[in-house]
Amino acid sequence: MNEQFQRALQLHQSGQLRDAEIAYRQILEQNPNHADALHLLGVIAHQCGNSGDATQWIQRAIAINPNCAAYYSNLADAHRT
C-alpha cells in the first residue's frame, strides 16, 4: 500500500490531479480508512474549487486520525472558500 500511496502523492505533487484522484480512490477501495488518501482527496477537491466535497473528505480523515494538524489546516482552508 505504501508504494501505491507514494505514486499517488507524486502524481498529486506534479499537478496531475485527475490521475492522483484516481490513485487515491484505488487506495480507498483496498482500505476505506486510509486517512491520508481521504485527506488528499479533500485537498484535490478544494484545489478544483469544490469546497463542499473537500470538507467531507477531510472530515472523514479527521474522524480516523484526529491527531494530524495538517488535516485541520486544510479543513480550515476549505471552509474559507
C-alpha positions in Angstrom: 0.0 0.0 0.0 2.8 2.4 0.7 4.2 2.3 -2.8 0.7 2.9 -4.2 0.3 5.9 -1.9 3.7 7.3 -2.8 2.8 7.0 -6.5 -0.5 8.8 -5.9 1.3 11.5 -3.9 3.9 12.0 -6.7 1.1 12.5 -9.2 -0.6 15.0 -6.9 2.6 17.0 -6.3 3.3 17.1 -10.0 -0.1 18.6 -10.7 -1.7 15.6 -12.3 -4.8 16.0 -10.1 -7.1 13.7 -12.1 -4.6 10.8 -12.1 -3.9 11.4 -8.4 -7.6 11.3 -7.6 -8.0 8.0 -9.4 -5.0 6.6 -7.5 -6.3 7.8 -4.1 -9.7 6.2 -4.9 -8.0 2.9 -5.7 -6.2 3.0 -2.4 -9.6 3.6 -0.7 -11.1 0.6 -2.5 -8.5 -1.5 -0.7 -8.5 0.4 2.6 -11.6 2.6 3.1 -10.0 4.0 6.3 -6.8 5.3 4.7 -6.8 8.7 6.4 -4.1 10.3 4.2 -5.9 9.2 1.0 -9.2 10.6 2.3 -7.4 13.9 3.3 -5.7 14.3 0.0 -8.9 13.6 -2.0 -10.3 16.6 0.0 -7.3 18.7 -0.9 -7.8 17.8 -4.6 -11.5 18.7 -4.3 -10.5 22.1 -2.8 -7.9 22.7 -5.5 -10.6 22.1 -8.1 -13.0 24.6 -6.4 -15.3 22.1 -4.7 -15.2 23.1 -1.1 -18.2 21.0 -0.1 -16.7 17.8 -1.2 -13.3 18.9 0.3 -14.7 19.4 3.7 -16.5 16.0 3.6 -13.3 14.1 2.6 -11.2 15.9 5.2 -13.7 15.4 8.0 -13.7 11.7 7.3 -9.9 11.7 7.5 -10.1 13.6 10.8 -12.6 11.1 12.2 -10.0 8.3 11.6 -6.9 10.3 12.6 -7.8 13.3 14.8 -4.1 14.0 15.7 -2.9 15.3 12.3 -2.6 19.1 12.3 -2.4 19.3 8.5 -5.9 17.9 8.2 -7.3 20.7 10.3 -5.4 23.3 8.5 -6.7 22.1 5.1 -10.2 21.8 6.5 -10.0 25.5 7.6 -8.8 26.4 4.1 -11.7 24.6 2.5 -14.1 26.4 4.8 -12.7 29.8 3.9 -13.7 29.5 0.3 
